[in-house]
Amino acid sequence: MLSQAQTFHLKDKDTMPGLRVRLKNPDSTPHDLTGATSVTLHVRIKATGEIFSRPMTIEDVTGGIVIYAWQAEDWTDTTTALEVGLHQMEYEVLGPGAARLTFPNAGHDELSIIDDLGQQT
């Protein structure tokens, strides 16, 4: 069985809630992050095709949970700013000896950024 992609929703320019993801093996068990040296969030910006990459924090090593706290700068970066739309996401885990594993292994998760009616800027 392949791990299933999922969609995360965020309003334009919001920094909460943060992104919290359980990385799963193909058999749907949590991926053990013991020995992982880094986890990186990659988001492909729909309009430009540019890749937004940010380091994630491991919250639960054996449970495979990683988090990213959205930053105000994520909305203003001149080349990879987040914007309203549906974007592809994946999580890259690096381990000992430059081993690399990317989640989900079947497609991409999606980040749905929805227009915020109350935004003035």
Residue pairs with C-beta under 8 A, 6 or more apart in sequence:
1 26
1 27
1 28
2 26
2 104
2 105
2 106
3 24
3 25
3 26
3 28
3 103
3 104
3 105
3 106
4 28
4 104
4 106
5 104
5 106
5 107
5 108
5 109
5 110
6 104
6 109
6 110
7 109
7 110
7 111
7 112
8 19
8 89
8 109
8 110
8 111
8 112
9 112
9 114
10 17
10 70
10 111
10 112
10 113
10 114
11 113
11 114
11 115
11 116
12 75
12 83
12 84
12 113
12 114
12 115
12 116
12 119
13 72
13 75
13 116
13 119
14 70
14 116
15 69
15 70
15 71
15 72
15 74
16 70
18 67
18 68
18 69
18 70
19 41
19 56
19 67
19 68
19 70
20 59
20 65
20 66
20 67
21 65
21 66
21 67
21 91
21 103
21 109
22 30
22 63
22 64
22 65
23 30
23 31
23 33
23 39
23 64
23 65
23 66
23 91
23 93
23 103
24 30
24 31
24 64
24 103
24 104
25 31
26 105
30 62
30 63
30 64
30 65
31 64
31 93
31 101
31 103
32 61
32 62
32 64
33 39
33 58
33 61
33 62
33 64
33 66
33 93
34 61
34 62
35 95
35 96
36 58
36 61
36 93
36 94
36 95
37 94
37 95
37 96
38 55
38 93
38 94
39 55
39 56
39 57
39 58
39 66
39 91
39 92
39 93
39 94
40 53
40 54
40 55
40 56
40 91
40 92
40 94
41 52
41 53
41 54
41 55
41 56
41 68
41 89
41 91
42 51
42 52
42 53
42 89
42 90
42 91
42 92
43 51
43 52
43 53
43 80
43 82
43 87
43 88
43 89
43 111
44 50
44 51
44 52
44 87
44 88
44 89
44 108
45 51
45 52
45 80
45 81
45 82
45 83
45 85
45 87
46 83
46 85
46 86
46 87
46 88
47 83
47 85
48 79
48 80
50 79
50 80
51 80
52 74
52 77
52 80
52 82
53 80
54 68
54 74
56 66
56 67
56 68
56 91
57 66
57 67
57 68
57 69
58 65
58 66
59 65
59 66
59 67
66 91
74 81
74 82
75 81
75 82
75 83
82 111
82 113
83 113
84 113
84 114
84 115
85 112
85 113
86 110
86 111
86 112
86 113
87 110
87 111
87 112
87 113
88 108
88 109
88 110
88 111
89 108
89 109
89 110
89 111
90 102
90 103
90 104
90 108
90 109
91 102
91 103
91 109
92 100
92 101
92 102
93 100
93 101
93 102
93 103
94 100
95 101
